[in-house]
């Protein structure tokens, strides 16, 4: 690739067909990022360079990057360039909005998906966490204690705690999928697209995360389902979704 300043790089990139150019440009850009091993914070080619590589207009490329920016895949810094975003900034909410109407996902399905991830991560941490890992979680917990978020709301400290748990699991695939999934669940709650019942049992953020750390320190797998349900405001047991047995007759599920 020619990297001289001001030059347009000569590289292989999939050329989009004329139908649905924006979507195909998005896919070509994502494939370029993956195949070239672009890392978070690394600068991507300019809009003009992309237009040349993809053989489309600047307007089409600009629209493609608007989509990628909305998905938190790229960080467009005016006057500086286009950069690959950090994984902690990415979520699947925009992707889901493009592929599916969020109306297709019931409250029960969202709760169950989060519970499946939460239980897997908690039990893996109990099995694998080292003393150093536990110290990291306790540091995150101290930050939560000093600046606790309101019940039912997320915060940078709350997110950091769960990101640390994902890192402790030691599975890169789970980490790469888990971070955007967690961000999606939080985004759904923050935007009010999935409203919680007004009489849901409330649990303080600090107390439940203290219980998580305690279970990890004691290697205690006996109460993980209960802890996950408590963390998710009692919604798993309320609706009878995983990790609890489903009721015989529920909307959106066959009896």
C-alpha positions as CSV (number, residue, x, y, z in Angstrom):
1,X,0.0,0.0,0.0
2,X,1.3,3.5,-0.9
3,X,1.5,5.4,2.4
4,X,2.9,8.7,1.1
5,X,1.2,11.8,2.4
6,X,-1.6,12.9,0.1
7,X,-1.6,9.7,-1.9
8,X,-4.6,7.4,-2.4
9,X,-3.7,3.9,-1.2
10,X,-3.7,1.1,-3.7
11,X,-5.4,-1.8,-1.9
12,X,-7.8,-4.5,-2.6
13,X,-11.3,-3.8,-1.4
14,X,-14.7,-5.3,-2.4
15,X,-16.4,-3.0,-4.9
16,X,-20.1,-2.4,-4.2
17,X,-22.8,-3.2,-6.8
18,X,-25.1,-0.3,-7.8
19,X,-28.1,-1.6,-5.8
20,X,-28.2,-0.5,-2.2
21,X,-24.8,1.2,-2.3
22,X,-24.8,2.5,1.2
23,X,-25.3,-0.9,2.8
24,X,-22.7,-2.5,0.6
25,X,-20.2,0.2,1.4
26,X,-20.8,-0.3,5.1
27,X,-20.1,-4.0,4.6
28,X,-17.0,-3.4,2.5
29,X,-15.6,-1.0,5.1
30,X,-16.3,-3.4,7.9
31,X,-14.5,-6.2,6.0
32,X,-11.5,-3.9,5.4
33,X,-11.3,-3.2,9.1
34,X,-11.4,-6.9,9.9
35,X,-9.1,-8.2,7.1
36,X,-6.4,-5.5,7.7
37,X,-6.4,-6.0,11.5
38,X,-7.3,-2.3,12.3
39,X,-7.0,-1.7,16.0
40,X,-9.1,0.7,18.2
41,X,-7.9,4.3,17.8
42,X,-6.2,3.6,14.5
43,X,-6.9,6.0,11.7
44,X,-8.8,4.9,8.6
45,X,-8.5,6.2,5.1
46,X,-10.2,9.5,4.3
47,X,-13.6,9.8,2.6
48,X,-11.9,10.7,-0.7
49,X,-9.7,7.6,-0.4
50,X,-12.7,5.4,0.3
51,X,-14.6,6.9,-2.7
52,X,-11.7,6.0,-4.9
53,X,-11.3,2.5,-3.5
54,X,-15.0,1.7,-3.6
55,X,-15.6,3.5,-6.9
56,X,-18.6,5.4,-5.6
57,X,-19.4,9.1,-4.9
58,X,-18.3,11.0,-1.8
59,X,-22.0,11.3,-0.9
60,X,-22.4,7.6,-0.7
61,X,-19.3,7.1,1.3
62,X,-20.3,9.9,3.7
63,X,-23.7,8.2,4.3
64,X,-22.0,4.8,4.9
65,X,-19.8,6.4,7.6
66,X,-22.8,8.1,9.2
67,X,-24.3,4.6,9.6
68,X,-21.0,3.3,11.1
69,X,-20.8,6.3,13.4
70,X,-24.4,5.6,14.6
71,X,-23.4,2.1,15.3
72,X,-20.4,3.4,17.3
73,X,-18.0,1.5,15.0
74,X,-16.0,4.6,14.0
75,X,-15.2,7.9,15.6
76,X,-15.3,10.7,13.1
77,X,-13.2,13.7,14.4
78,X,-13.7,16.7,12.2
79,X,-10.4,18.1,11.1
80,X,-8.5,15.0,12.3
81,X,-9.9,12.0,10.5
82,X,-11.8,8.8,10.9
83,X,-10.8,6.4,13.7
84,X,-11.8,2.9,14.7
85,X,-13.8,3.2,18.0
86,X,-12.9,1.4,21.2
87,X,-14.9,-1.9,21.8
88,X,-16.3,-0.3,25.0
89,X,-18.0,2.3,22.9
90,X,-19.8,-0.1,20.6
91,X,-23.2,-1.6,21.0
92,X,-25.7,-3.6,18.8
93,X,-28.6,-1.2,19.3
94,X,-28.1,0.5,15.9
95,X,-27.5,-2.8,14.2
96,X,-30.7,-4.2,15.6
97,X,-32.6,-1.1,14.6
98,X,-31.4,-1.6,11.0
99,X,-32.1,-5.3,10.9
100,X,-35.2,-5.7,13.1
101,X,-37.9,-3.5,14.6
102,X,-37.3,-3.4,18.3
103,X,-41.0,-3.9,18.7
104,X,-40.2,-7.6,17.7
105,X,-38.3,-8.1,21.0
106,X,-40.5,-8.6,24.1
107,X,-39.5,-7.4,27.5
108,X,-39.2,-11.1,28.5
109,X,-36.8,-11.8,25.7
110,X,-34.6,-8.9,26.6
111,X,-34.5,-9.9,30.3
112,X,-33.8,-13.5,29.4
113,X,-30.9,-12.6,27.0
114,X,-29.3,-10.4,29.6
115,X,-29.8,-13.1,32.3
116,X,-28.1,-15.7,30.1
117,X,-25.1,-13.5,29.6
118,X,-25.0,-12.5,33.3
119,X,-25.1,-16.0,34.7
120,X,-22.4,-17.3,32.3
121,X,-20.1,-14.4,33.2
122,X,-20.7,-14.6,37.0
123,X,-20.1,-18.4,37.1
124,X,-17.0,-18.2,34.9
125,X,-15.6,-15.5,37.2
126,X,-16.3,-17.7,40.2
127,X,-14.4,-20.5,38.5
128,X,-11.5,-18.5,37.1
129,X,-10.9,-15.3,39.0
130,X,-7.4,-14.9,40.5
131,X,-6.5,-12.8,43.6
132,X,-5.4,-10.0,41.2
133,X,-8.8,-10.2,39.4
134,X,-10.7,-10.0,42.7
135,X,-8.6,-6.9,43.6
136,X,-9.6,-5.3,40.3
137,X,-13.3,-5.9,41.1
138,X,-12.9,-4.6,44.6
139,X,-11.4,-1.4,43.1
140,X,-14.4,-1.1,40.8
141,X,-16.7,-1.7,43.7
142,X,-15.0,1.1,45.7
143,X,-15.8,3.5,42.9
144,X,-19.4,2.4,42.9
145,X,-19.6,3.0,46.7
146,X,-18.2,6.5,46.3
147,X,-20.5,7.4,43.5
148,X,-23.5,5.1,43.5
149,X,-25.9,5.5,40.5
150,X,-29.6,5.8,41.1
151,X,-31.4,2.4,41.2
152,X,-32.1,1.0,37.7
153,X,-29.6,3.4,36.0
154,X,-26.2,2.6,34.7
155,X,-23.0,4.7,35.2
156,X,-19.4,4.6,34.0
157,X,-18.4,2.8,37.3
158,X,-21.3,0.3,36.9
159,X,-20.2,-0.4,33.3
160,X,-16.5,-0.7,34.3
161,X,-17.4,-3.4,36.9
162,X,-19.2,-5.5,34.3
163,X,-16.4,-5.0,31.7
164,X,-13.9,-6.2,34.3
165,X,-16.0,-9.3,34.9
166,X,-16.0,-10.0,31.2
167,X,-12.2,-9.6,31.0
168,X,-11.8,-12.0,34.0
169,X,-13.6,-14.7,32.1
170,X,-10.6,-14.9,29.8
171,X,-12.5,-15.8,26.7
172,X,-12.0,-13.3,23.9
173,X,-15.1,-14.3,22.0
174,X,-17.3,-13.8,25.0
175,X,-15.6,-10.4,25.6
176,X,-16.1,-9.3,22.0
177,X,-19.8,-10.3,22.1
178,X,-20.5,-9.4,25.7
179,X,-19.4,-5.8,25.7
180,X,-21.7,-4.6,22.9
181,X,-24.5,-6.8,24.3
182,X,-24.3,-5.2,27.7
183,X,-24.2,-1.8,26.1
184,X,-27.3,-2.7,24.1
185,X,-29.2,-3.7,27.2
186,X,-28.3,-0.5,29.0
187,X,-29.2,1.6,25.9
188,X,-32.6,-0.1,25.7
189,X,-33.3,0.8,29.3
190,X,-31.9,4.4,29.1
191,X,-33.9,5.2,26.0
192,X,-37.1,3.9,27.5
193,X,-37.8,1.7,24.5
194,X,-38.5,-1.2,27.0
195,X,-40.4,0.1,30.0
196,X,-40.1,-1.7,33.3
197,X,-43.3,-2.3,35.4
198,X,-43.7,0.3,38.1
199,X,-43.9,-2.3,40.9
200,X,-40.6,-4.1,40.1
201,X,-38.6,-5.0,43.3
202,X,-35.8,-2.5,43.5
203,X,-32.2,-3.4,44.6
204,X,-29.4,-1.0,45.4
205,X,-26.5,-1.2,42.9
206,X,-23.8,-1.3,45.5
207,X,-25.4,-4.2,47.5
208,X,-25.8,-6.6,44.6
209,X,-22.3,-6.0,43.3
210,X,-20.9,-6.6,46.8
211,X,-22.8,-9.9,46.7
212,X,-21.2,-10.7,43.3
213,X,-17.7,-10.1,44.6
214,X,-18.4,-12.1,47.8
215,X,-19.6,-15.1,45.7
216,X,-16.5,-14.9,43.5
217,X,-14.2,-14.7,46.5
218,X,-15.8,-17.7,48.2
219,X,-16.1,-19.7,44.9
220,X,-19.8,-20.1,45.8
221,X,-21.9,-21.3,42.9
222,X,-24.9,-22.2,45.1
223,X,-26.7,-18.8,44.7
224,X,-25.8,-17.6,41.3
225,X,-29.3,-17.7,39.8
226,X,-30.7,-15.9,42.8
227,X,-28.0,-13.2,42.5
228,X,-28.6,-12.7,38.8
229,X,-32.3,-12.4,39.4
230,X,-31.7,-9.9,42.2
231,X,-29.3,-7.9,39.9
232,X,-32.0,-7.8,37.2
233,X,-34.5,-6.3,39.7
234,X,-36.3,-9.6,40.2
235,X,-37.6,-9.7,36.7
236,X,-36.4,-13.3,35.9
237,X,-38.5,-14.8,38.6
238,X,-41.4,-12.4,37.9
239,X,-41.7,-13.4,34.3
240,X,-40.5,-17.0,34.8
241,X,-37.7,-16.7,32.2
242,X,-34.2,-18.2,32.4
243,X,-32.6,-19.0,34.8
244,X,-36.1,-19.7,36.3
245,X,-38.6,-22.2,34.8
246,X,-41.0,-20.7,32.3
247,X,-44.7,-20.7,33.1
248,X,-46.9,-23.0,31.1
249,X,-48.6,-20.2,29.2
250,X,-46.9,-17.0,28.3
251,X,-47.3,-14.5,25.5
252,X,-44.8,-15.0,22.6
253,X,-44.2,-18.6,23.7
254,X,-45.9,-21.8,22.8
255,X,-47.5,-23.7,25.7
